[in-house]
Structure formats: structure tokens, C-alpha cells
Amino acid sequence: MRALRLHATDGVASLRVDDIAAPVPRTGQVLVRVTCSPVNPSDVLYCEGRYGTPPPLPVVPGFEGCGVVVDTGGGVLARRLLGARVAGAVQGRQGFWAEYVVLNALETLRVPDAVDDHSAASALVNPLTALALARPVLRRQHRAMVQTAAASQVGRMLIRLSVRHGFPLINIVHRPALVEPLTREGATMVLDSSATDFREALHGATRKVGATWAVDAVGGEMTGWLATGMPRGSTIAVYGALAGTPAQVEPGDLIFRQQTVTGYWLSQEFGDRSPLGLARIAWHLRAASRLLATDLRSVAQADVPLDEAAARLPGLLRSTSAGKIYIAPGA
């Protein structure tokens, strides 16, 4: 098969198309002909050697995607999936940026016909992250929340969830052109972090709605601005590093205002492979699949063939607010 492989951990420009042996499924596994796979921030960090432990090279990236099951290694569940359109994810194995990938049948998600290929390919990482980040307000542990990178795909999913469930959500974007599109999607509070009065506006908004839960995909100065701008005793979960610099928080906010800064990593939450853990994963997957065509849908910016990925991805990744970028092996 043809596969897009990473040959050095210095970014997506080090990707190269190679001819390699197609993977062979074992018992309980399925062979999937890949339709498309998103380029998530986690994939970019992986290509830079900054996502967990750097991988042995060369390696096929692509944590998630969708396709059609064309072969199995045997087993009742695997055989039932033959010919089905499925979504899945890999962790620590060869990924989706290739013509074929092997998945464990127990961890695949049969995709409803109403869900398009882009939302199917993005069925796991972003939807499950959005549901997890919204969980504290959905469970009434916090009255309202703040999110950064609100124009991202996860950000737009959180906006739709806030509209559906009626919880107050303060949305932060990094330029004024993004305010109006989010307002059209239902966001009632959108703050532009490039505005001169941003920090004052954040302070006023969080106190107005009682927002004590924040999710931060940016890091850098933004984490500290949240800690300073939110009410005493708030919690900030950092789940991304878009700023490319370490999160900066004033010690006084942690000591005297009892602000808490923590981290969120989806892989950690869904890393339990015990029978009970797998049952919990399956429950979350079913819950997410019901919303893939609505609240948890994904919007595409571009489909990039394997041959064009190394040349096109660096430019496309400079602005992802227009939609998700997908690797399309069959294009």
C-alpha cells in the first residue's frame, strides 16, 4: 500500500509517501480501506515529537479516521463488520494516513448513514473531547464555563452543546473576524483576545455568569489571563498548546485566590482496556455517534491527497478556523 510516513520529528514537512506492506489483521481485528483522516492538533504535535513519547521512525501518523472494512482476521465481531463503514482510532500503532489501517473490532464505531465522511473520520477525538470538557457543567458541578480557541472544531461543538443544554458559555477567539461567525452559530458571549480591553471584558463576563470552569487549548499567556480574570476558586483545564509556549500563571493566583490549573488528555481518560473500561468506552462512543450529524459534526476545509500532504499542510495549518483539514488516501 501507499502510506504517508514521518521520517523526522520536525513537523509535517517531514512526511513522505512510501510503498510499504499492507498490515494484516489478527483475530479480533479488521482491515479498513481508509476514506479520510483529520489532521488534529495532536497529530501535528506528534509529527513534531511533542505528543507523549516520540515515536520510532519512520511511522504512519493519523490518530483517527474512517473507511470501509475489507478484510478481517476472524472472530465473530470482526466478521460482522465486513463491508461496513466504520470509524476508529489508534494509539501507539501505525495510523490512518495510509491506504489501509488495522483496527481492533471491539473499538470500532459503525457509522450511521446520515453522517458524512468528514464527521465520521472525526468521530472520536474532537466529539469525545467536547463531551468530556462540557461534563462539569452538564453535571452541574459548575454553573458556567469559558473556552479558548472557540472557533476550532471542538470550540464550535461546545457552542452547540451550550445551546442545546442551556449553560452559559464565554467564548474566546484570537481575532475580530471570528466573532460574527460564532454569533451566527448561537454563541451569546464572544470575546476577542486581541482587543485592548479583553482582560477587563473577561473579568466582567465571568463574574456576570459565574463561570468557574475554563478549558484552554492555547496555553502561553492565555492560561494566566484566565486565572486572573475568573472568580476565586475557579478551575482551568489545559488541553492544547496552540500558543507554542509554556502556560504562564501568576503564583499569587494559585496561592491567594486558590485557582486550580490542571491538564486534560483524552487518551488518559480512555486508556483503561479492562472489560469494564472497554464497556465504558463503548458507551461514550454510542453517545457521541448519536450527535455526529448535529452538535458534534465536523466541517472540512480541505481534502489533501497523500502525495500533496508534505507540501500543502504547513500552509493550510496556519489557519484552521475555516474547518478541519483531512488526509484523503484515495484522492
Order of alpha helices (4+ residues) and beta strands (2+ residues): beta-beta-beta-alpha-beta-alpha-beta-beta-beta-alpha-alpha-beta-alpha-beta-alpha-beta-alpha-beta-alpha-beta-alpha-beta-alpha-alpha-beta-alpha-beta
